[in-house]
């Protein structure tokens, strides 16, 4: 794994190589 940690409610990456970035929702 890459060690990223995300806030489940916001998608904000709080730790790892993506710190400060966010996940985004996809329509399915």
Secondary structure, DSSP 8 states (H G I E B T S, - for coil): ----EE-TTT-BEEESTTTT-B------
